[in-house]
Amino acid sequence: MNLELFEPQQNDNLLPSDGVVKDYGLILDDGQSQKYLNYFLQHLAWQQDEVYLHGQYFQTERKVVWYGDENYQYHYSGMAKQAHVWNPALFRLKQHIEKLTGHSYNSCLANLYENGTQGVGWHSDDEPSLVSPEQDVVIASLSLGATRKFSFKHKWRAEKVDLLLQSGQLIMMQGQTQRYWKHMLAKSTRIFEPRVNLTFRYFYSNTSK
């Protein structure tokens, strides 16, 4: 089945309650998406993701890299990640997304899923370094490469939202989304192409530990 038969439509909120996930649809055409994908696969400083859960150290198959305005240190899953200086192409893409969304971002956590056997389980991006007393967490997420199933699940109610994220598609999680919802990227043995996910965030360095 061709998952890209229908182009995603813009939607002001994909969630039924307790949060906002805005779908901007495709902000890049096929040629632009493929060009960025090929460039980022070759030129970003990818490394195996490391997590520390339940007293044990794990190295995941998924690769990640973090870029930012400064030499930030970002903590999640019991590990610390050091930010690289912006890649020029990534920085230009950040500026484009800032104009589209009306929000500023000072960092980007990039994720590489080399095929459908790599995914990420249920979680919320609610680390203290992403939260400000004046503003809820805002994360702009751009997909490049293989179409993948992305899901949201309410933390306390039987509500679930599934969507297929296509190459060049931008969604923005904001409001109370991280407080009330978890999200995940499903695995699939039918997908053999890579996917790069760029998550643009605002990092508050004075809250890091």
LINKARA-V171995 format. One record per residue. N is the residue number from 1. RES is the residue in one small letter. SS is DSSP state (helix for helix, strand for strand, loop for the rest). PHI is phi in whole degrees, -180 to 180 (NA if undefined). D_LAST is the distance of its C-alpha to the last C-alpha in whole Angstrom. Layout:
# LINKARA-V171995
n,res,ss,phi,d_last
N,RES,SS,PHI,D_LAST
N,RES,SS,PHI,D_LAST
This chain:
# LINKARA-V171995
n,res,ss,phi,d_last
1,m,loop,NA,47
2,n,loop,-84,45
3,l,loop,-72,42
4,e,loop,-103,42
5,l,loop,-64,46
6,f,loop,-114,44
7,e,loop,-73,42
8,p,loop,-63,39
9,q,loop,-97,40
10,q,loop,-64,38
11,n,strand,-147,37
12,d,loop,-70,35
13,n,loop,-160,33
14,l,loop,-84,33
15,l,loop,-94,32
16,p,loop,-78,34
17,s,loop,-169,32
18,d,loop,57,29
19,g,loop,160,27
20,v,strand,-135,28
21,v,strand,-126,29
22,k,strand,-91,31
23,d,strand,-104,33
24,y,strand,-89,34
25,g,strand,72,36
26,l,strand,-86,37
27,i,loop,-97,36
28,l,loop,-129,37
29,d,loop,-81,40
30,d,helix,-58,41
31,g,helix,-65,41
32,q,helix,-64,38
33,s,helix,-60,36
34,q,helix,-67,38
35,k,helix,-64,37
36,y,helix,-64,34
37,l,helix,-58,33
38,n,helix,-60,35
39,y,helix,-66,33
40,f,helix,-68,30
41,l,helix,-60,31
42,q,helix,-92,32
43,h,helix,-115,30
44,l,loop,-84,26
45,a,loop,-86,24
46,w,loop,-63,24
47,q,strand,-148,22
48,q,strand,-61,22
49,d,strand,-74,20
50,e,strand,-124,18
51,v,strand,-135,16
52,y,strand,-126,16
53,l,strand,-127,18
54,h,loop,52,19
55,g,loop,78,19
56,q,strand,-126,20
57,y,strand,-94,19
58,f,strand,-131,21
59,q,strand,-115,22
60,t,strand,-85,23
61,e,strand,-72,26
62,r,strand,-64,25
63,k,strand,-108,24
64,v,strand,-140,21
65,v,strand,-160,20
66,w,strand,-121,17
67,y,strand,-122,19
68,g,strand,-165,17
69,d,loop,-65,18
70,e,loop,-132,16
71,n,loop,-82,14
72,y,loop,-65,11
73,q,strand,-120,9
74,y,strand,-109,9
75,h,strand,-109,8
76,y,strand,-158,11
77,s,loop,52,13
78,g,loop,77,11
79,m,strand,-125,11
80,a,strand,-108,9
81,k,strand,-117,12
82,q,strand,-98,13
83,a,loop,-80,15
84,h,strand,-92,19
85,v,strand,-67,21
86,w,loop,-51,23
87,n,loop,-71,26
88,p,helix,-57,29
89,a,helix,-66,30
90,l,helix,-66,27
91,f,helix,-66,26
92,r,helix,-64,30
93,l,helix,-66,29
94,k,helix,-58,26
95,q,helix,-62,28
96,h,helix,-63,31
97,i,helix,-70,29
98,e,helix,-61,28
99,k,helix,-66,31
100,l,helix,-68,32
101,t,helix,-94,29
102,g,loop,77,29
103,h,loop,-123,25
104,s,loop,-100,23
105,y,loop,-132,21
106,n,loop,-112,18
107,s,strand,-159,17
108,c,strand,-145,19
109,l,strand,-98,18
110,a,strand,-100,22
111,n,strand,-123,23
112,l,strand,-119,26
113,y,strand,-110,28
114,e,loop,-71,31
115,n,loop,-164,34
116,g,loop,-70,34
117,t,loop,-76,33
118,q,loop,-107,29
119,g,loop,-152,28
120,v,strand,-146,24
121,g,strand,-79,25
122,w,strand,-61,24
123,h,strand,-164,20
124,s,loop,-123,19
125,d,loop,-93,16
126,d,loop,-125,14
127,e,loop,-63,11
128,p,helix,-55,9
129,s,helix,-70,9
130,l,helix,-101,12
131,v,loop,-112,13
132,s,strand,-117,15
133,p,loop,-59,17
134,e,loop,-93,20
135,q,strand,-149,20
136,d,loop,-74,20
137,v,loop,-65,18
138,v,loop,-122,21
139,i,strand,-132,21
140,a,strand,-98,24
141,s,strand,-120,25
142,l,strand,-109,28
143,s,strand,-101,30
144,l,strand,-136,32
145,g,strand,101,34
146,a,loop,-60,36
147,t,loop,-69,36
148,r,strand,-133,34
149,k,strand,-82,33
150,f,strand,-124,30
151,s,strand,-131,30
152,f,strand,-118,28
153,k,strand,-137,29
154,h,strand,-67,28
155,k,loop,-71,26
156,w,loop,-128,29
157,r,loop,-122,32
158,a,loop,-82,34
159,e,loop,-122,34
160,k,strand,-144,33
161,v,strand,-130,33
162,d,strand,-114,34
163,l,strand,-148,35
164,l,strand,-104,35
165,l,strand,-91,33
166,q,loop,-98,36
167,s,loop,-67,35
168,g,loop,94,34
169,q,strand,-89,33
170,l,strand,-117,31
171,i,strand,-122,29
172,m,strand,-130,26
173,m,strand,-94,24
174,q,strand,-153,24
175,g,loop,63,24
176,q,loop,-93,23
177,t,helix,-55,24
178,q,helix,-71,20
179,r,helix,-75,21
180,y,helix,-109,24
181,w,strand,-129,25
182,k,strand,-109,23
183,h,strand,-139,25
184,m,strand,-155,26
185,l,strand,-113,28
186,a,loop,-73,31
187,k,loop,-86,32
188,s,loop,-155,36
189,t,loop,-80,38
190,r,loop,-93,40
191,i,loop,-109,38
192,f,loop,-116,38
193,e,loop,-92,37
194,p,loop,-78,33
195,r,strand,-131,31
196,v,strand,-111,28
197,n,strand,-119,26
198,l,strand,-108,24
199,t,strand,-113,21
200,f,strand,-88,21
201,r,strand,-137,18
202,y,loop,-109,16
203,f,loop,-104,13
204,y,loop,-100,11
205,s,helix,-66,9
206,n,helix,-75,8
207,t,helix,-101,7
208,s,loop,-71,4
209,k,loop,-116,0
